[in-house]
């Protein structure tokens, strides 16, 4: 078994364990918000922190020399060349309100390049996985199917996923961009989780995705899954994905959406 395959096995087992814990131990009235970050709408619950702690402990037990980058502060240096990029709950507001579209996202990088990724969606009973160069899969129960993005979808027939930032000024600017995108596409979907949107793209449930403000832990696993399903995930004008901007889609649709967005200056607040 190759190193990326070993890392994937660990990511899948850990993501599923964290997902089960998040479902089983979710308080009946919803988790308590213990912190707000960039704005009052950018929340952290005690369950975000518990899940990240569980993930780091499980991976460290198996690979004590690895590095970590976690959304909730669980970051550490390592000497192995492997770094784990963790979002313990992507879609915390959905989790807070007991909506199903949230996920545990774990990616493994080797020398700065994502080589394995797992996104577990326990409320859907789905786990998405990818190994660099080895394709992407959707696992439901004991079954697995290969993922392929939709290709060649004209923009006017494209279902496009997006998300919004937490600050009011950024949201106002994103709304301006949306008024230019919406008339040009079939429709817009706003699910509330970047990695869920990316996995939906990989599975052909949407045709494209764009958003300003995504962080490394939001996209590390999901971007690899899209790429291994035949799609593209980039910034504007060939730049890499960054908090500035992310756009993703299948062949043909990616280019059309990018060319619609670029003149709108969507990376400006």
Number of C-alpha atoms within 10 A of each C-alpha: 5 7 11 21 17 12 23 22 16 19 27 23 16 24 29 23 18 27 24 17 16 22 14 9 10 17 12 7 9 13 18 14 15 12 11 12 10 10 11 10 13 15 18 21 20 13 26 23 19 15 25 21 17 17 26 23 14 18 19 14 9 10 15 14 15 19 22 21 19 21 21 18 11 16 16 13 13 13 10 13 13 22 24 27 26 31 30 31 29 26 22 22 20 17 23 20 11 17 14 14 22 30 32 32 33 30 32 28 21 17 11 10 14 22 24 32 32 34 30 31 24 22 17 12 12 17 23 28 30 31 24 17 12 13 18 29 24 22 16 13 9 5 8 15 12 16 24 21 25 23 16 16 18 17 22 14 13 21 21 26 26 22 21 19 19 16 14 13 11 17 16 14 17 21 13 13 16 16 10 13 19 14 11 15 16 15 16 19 13 13 17 20 20 28 29 26 27 32 28 21 30 34 23 19 16 23 30 34 26 26 21 24 17 20 17 19 22 27 29 27 32 30 29 31 34 28 23 24 25 19 26 21 25 19 22 20 9 9 11 14 21 16 15 18 20 25 23 29 34 27 18 15 25 26 17 17 23 21 13 14 19 13 8 14 11 19 20 11 14
